[in-house]
Amino acid sequence: MKKSLLAVVLGAFAIASTANAGVYAEGDIGLSKTKANGSSKTKVEPRVAVGYKLGNVRVAGDYTHHGKIEGAKIQGIGASVLYDFDVNSNIQPYVGARVAANKFKYDNRVDQSYKSSSDTKVGYGVVAGAKYKLDEKWYANGGVEYNRLGSFDDTNVNNYGAKVGLGYEF
């Protein structure tokens, strides 16, 4: 999944570098807390996104590495719709919603050896934050988010976090 995602991101950057205005790329990193079955883990969580801006609405695809919890490594590919509020300032607040396909990969010990298995769950979330325009093309980004990563039997996996990052508008 990582190699194919890298190819998609690099391809998107190559296309975006030759495209007209509206296309943007963003990288974020932050602290997130993932909770499952009564346990929780706080960790650094990176995300990369490529999107298109249509007036005050942005649509983006992203990859997020959620890390490990309860023996599962979690990563997701998502899509977001964001609304930028026009406040006639270098600071532009936004809100949005996100859906994702989250892959849970497990290593289980069976008869003195490890067996890998994985499940893909549909998740959803909400985001809010603000962008600060650094110049005509670059902006700094900061935001908070909640993501429901998936459910297994009686276990709900939830993720809360705050991220900061940089974006570039082509």
N, C-alpha and C positions, 0 to 999 in steps of 0.2 A: 504494500500500500504506500510506503514512503517513497519508493522509487517512481511509481506511477504519478504520485502527487508532485514530486519534484519536477518531473517532465511536464506536467500540466502547468505548474507555476512558472517555470522557465519559458514555456511556450507562450503563456499569457503575457509575460513581461516583454517578450520579443514582438508580439502582435501589438501590445499597448504602446511600445516605443515608436511605432510607425503610425499609430492611429491619431485621429483628431481629438479635440477636447472632450471630456466626459469620462474617459477611462482613468481609473486611479488604482494604485497599489498601496498596501498598508501592512506594516509589521507591528505587532503589539506583544508585550510581555507583562506579566503581573503575578500577583499572589492569588491563589484560588484555594478554597476549601471544598473538598469533595466528601460527601457524607453518604454512607451506605450501612444499613443494618446496625445502627447504633455506633458505628465507628466513624471517625473523620480524620482526614489528613490534609494539611496545608502544604502547598508546594508552589514552585515557580511554574507558570504555564504560558507557553508561547503560542502565537497564532499569526498566520499570514493570510492575507485576503487580496483579491482582485475584484474590482467592481466597475460599475458604470453609473454616472450621475445624470439624472433626468430632472433638471430643475432643482427642486428641494428634496427630491426622492433619490435615494441611492439603493442599488441592488448589487449584492456582492456574493461571491463564493469564497469559502475559506477552508483552511485546514487547522485544526487545533490538536495539540498533544496534551491530553489531560493527565497523563502520568499513571501511577499505580495506586490501587487501593484494594484491600482484601484479596490479594493474589492475582488481580486482573490488571492488565495494561489497557488503558482506554485512550483511543484517539478518534477524532471525528472529522467528517467532511460536511460542511453546512452551507446554507444559503440564508442571507439576511436581507430584510427590507428595512431601510432607515429613513427617517424624516428629519431633515435639517431645518431648524427654525431660523428665519431671517430676522436678525435683531440689529442689522446695520452696524456691526462691530467686527473686529478681528476674531472675537470669540463667538463660536456658533454652536449652541446646544443642539442635541439630537436625541431621539428615542427610536427604538426599533424592536423588531421581533426576528427570531431565528429558528429554523428547523435544521436538523442534522441527522445523518446516519452515523451512529457511534458504534465503533467496533470494540468489543470486550474480548481480549485474548488472555486465556488461562493456561498455566502450566500445572498440571495435576500429577501427583506422584502415584503411580500404579505399579505394583509388583517390582520394586527396586528400580524403576525407571520413570522418566517424565513423559507425559503425553500432553500435547498442546491441543487446545480446542478454542473455538471462538464463536461469539454470537454478535449479531448486528441488531441494534435497537434504534428505533426512531426516537429522537429527542426534540425538545422545543425550549425556547427561552425568550427572555426580554433583556434589552440593553438600554442604557441611558448614559449620556456623557456630553463632552464638548470638544470641539476642535479649535485650535488656535493657529491662525494663519501666520506662518513665518515669513513667507514671501509669495510670489505669484504661483509657484508650483508646490512648495513644501508646506506641510502643516504638522503640528504636534497634536496628539490625541490622548484623551484620558476618559475613562468610563468605568462603570460598574455593570455587573450582569448577574443574572440567575439562569441556570440551564438545568432542565430535567434531562439527564443523560439516558435514562431508561429504567425499566422495571423488570424484575425477575421474581416470579412467584410472589412472596411477601416482602421483597426488598425493593425499595425505591432508591435510585442513585441520583443525588442532587449535587449541584456545583454552584458555588457562590464566589465571585471574585471581583477584583479591581485590576485594570490594566492601563498601561501607558504605552505610547508608541509614536511612530512617525509615518506619514503618508506622503505620497507624491501624486499630483494630478498631471496627467499627460496632456 
